[in-house]
Amino acid sequence: MHNDFNSQLLAELAAAQAAGEPVVLAVIVKARGSVPRHVGAKMLVYENGRISGSIGGGEMEARVVQEAAVSLSDNQPRIVPYTFIDPERGDPGVCGGEIEVYIEPYLPPAAV
């Protein structure tokens, strides 16, 4: 099931690229402790904010969507850390773990 979902998501990414639609691929690349999703979880974020897939939901996923918008505007990939310890301190959850999310923009080729 996991591989089928990954194949479907990557096919969706390829279709977006073929259509010239800006999209970001977000992938959990590091996870430690109690976290909502684990290494390899993927999500696509479209320019209009629509998502496909999930890397955990909630506040953390909303923050990844915001970071994806920045990535689309500056066309720069990044790795963003998130902790799930203390919401009062601004953390996006209380699971107690930590993750790092790789965010990679896919933009249409520049017109010449």
C-alpha positions, 0 to 999 in steps of 0.5 A: 500500500505504501509503495502504491501511494508513493507511486501515485503521488510521484505520478501526480508530481510528474503530471503537475510538471508536465502541465507547467503547474508549480508544486512543492514536494515535502518529504520527512527525512528525519524523525525522532521520538513520537511523531505523527508520520515517519521518514519517507512520508510525502505530501505535494503542495500546490501554488493555490495551497491545495495538498495531496498526501500527508506528512502528519496533519495539524499545525505542523502540516499547515506550517509546511504549507506556508514554508512551501509557498516561500519555497515556490517564491524563491525557488529554493529547496530547504530542510525545516525542523519541527519539534512536537514538545511545547505548543505554548513555546510555539511548537506545532504539537505535543507528541514529544518528537522531532522531524525534519522536512525536505521541501523541494519546489518544482517550477515550470521552465522559464520562458526564453 
